[in-house]
Amino acid sequence: MRTMFMKTFIGNYKAVTVNAKTRHALSLLILVSAMSALILSIGCTPRRVAPGAPAKTTSGSGVARTATAQIGRPYRSGGISPQTGFDCSGLVYWAYGQHGTQVPRTTTGQAKAGRTVSRSRLNAGDIVVFREPSGPNQLHTGIYIGNNNFVHSPNSRSAVRTDSLNTPHWRRAFISGRRIL
């Protein structure tokens, strides 16, 4: 038998007599409680993905769905979030970031990211790059969503929306697709 002092929930100490079995059970209880607290605190911490590290569950169609969910969000120059709105490269940057994949923030960087894909070989999630005289660096980017459609944040007069690559304007302006995943 051994006497131990234990702190109560209200902060007082109380003498408790324990035998070897009880002491072992208390030790295990304390260990399990500490490990549970550690696991819970780690589970609630946002995880950061290292630059260039692929996310395990990332798919192009997932990125396309994430971007499409932003349809109707306002255009905002320099915008990179649903709260503030998006510019074209900000939407691409944000959608990929939601899946743990970093892409460049600017249209120029996005136009060079990944590998080149022809229009006929585009997959959902590929970045589509256009020559756009009114855009920064005369470039515009969006995310291909399938069936010759893409989602983008076109300009200050519009919100995030989908458009067809088959329209004369976008067919003429198309430069390339960029495969990231």
N, C-alpha and C positions, 0 to 999 in steps of 0.2 A: 504494500500500500504506500501511496505517496500523496502528499498534499500539493496541489497546484493552485495558483491564483489565476482566475479567468476574468477578463473584462466583460461586463454585461453590456447590453445594448444601450443602456442609459449612461454608461461611462463609469460605473462603480466596479470595484474588484470584489470577487467573492471567492472564498476558499472552497476548493472541491477536492475530495479524496478520490483518487483513481487507482485502479490496479493495472497490471501490465496490459491486459486485453483492452481496457478502456483507453489507456494512453496510446496504444497503437491505433485504435479506431479514431481518436481525436487527431492524431498526426495525419492519417489518411484524409479525414474530413478537411483539415486545414490545407493540405496539398491539393486536393480536388477543387476546393473553393478558389485557391490562388490560380490554378491553371484555368479554371472556367472564366475567371475575371480577365486573364490575359487573352484567352481566345476571343472573348466577346469584344475586348477593346481592339484587337487586331482586325476582327471582322467588320468593325464599323469605320475603320480608317480607309479613306479613299486610296486606291492603289495608283501609283504613277508608273507608266510604262516608259522604259528607257527609249530615247530617240532611236528610231530605226528598228526597234524590237517589234516583231509582228505579234498581234494579239492572237490567242489560240482559237477563238471562235469567230474571227473576222471573215466575212465573205463580202464579195462585191454586191450581192443582192441585199445584204443587211445594210450596207452603206447607202445603197439606193433607196431603201425603205426609210431610213433615218432622214435622208435629205427630202424625200417626198412628204414626210410628215410635217415639214416646215412650210408647205404651200400656204400662201396667204400672209406670211410674215413680211413686214415692210423691208424695203431696200434701205440700207444706210451705208454711206461711204465709210469704209473702215470697219464695218460691223462684223462681228464674229460670234454672235450668240442669239438665241431666240428672244432674249430679253431686250436686246438693243436693235435687232434687225441684222441683215446681212448684205454685204456686197457680194459680187460673184465668187471671188476667190475665198471670201470668208465663209460662205456656205460650204464649199468643198473642204476647206480646212477643218471646220467644225464637225461636219458629218464623219469624216475619217477619224477625227480625234475621239468621237464618241465610241469608236470601235478600237481604240488603243493604237491607232496607226497615225504617225505624224507625216504630214505632207507639207511642202513649203506653203507659206502664207500668201505669197503674191502670185499673180497670173503668170509672170515670167518664170518663176520657180516651178509652178505647176506644169507649165508647158514643157519643162525639161525633166520632170519627175518620172520615175518608172521607166517603162519601155514603150516605144511607139507601137500603136495598133491602128490598122487601117479601118475605115468606116465599116466595111463589110464584116469585120471580125470583132466589133465591139461587144463587150459583155456588160451586164448590169454592174454598176459601180466604177466603170472606167471613167476617167476624167476626159471630157471633150473640150477641145481647144479651138477657138475661132479667132480669125483676124477681124477686129472690130475697130474701125478708125476712131470711134468716140471713147473707147475703153482706155484704161491706164496701159501704157506701153503698147497700145493698139491691139490688146489681147482681151479675150473674154473666156471664162471657163464655166463648166457646169458638170453634172454627173449624169451619165447615160443610165436610163432606167429600163431599157428594152423596147422592142417594137418601134425602133427608129425615133424614140422620144427621149428627152433629157429634161432634168430639173435644173433651174438656175435662178439667180437673182439678177434680172436684166438691167435695171436702171432706176433712177430716182422717181420716175413716173409710174413705176409698177412694183409689185410685190413678188415674192418667190412664186414661180409657176412652172408648168411644163410647156414645152414646145416640141415640134416635130423637126427632125433633121431633114425632112423632105420638103419643107417650105423653101421657096427660092432663096430667101435671105440667108438662112442657116446652111443650106446646101452650098451656096457660093462662099460663105465665110468659113466653112469648116477647114481646119488645118490638119488635125490629127486627133487620135485617141491616145490616152496614156494609161497603160495598165500598171496599177500599183500593187494589187493583190494577186 
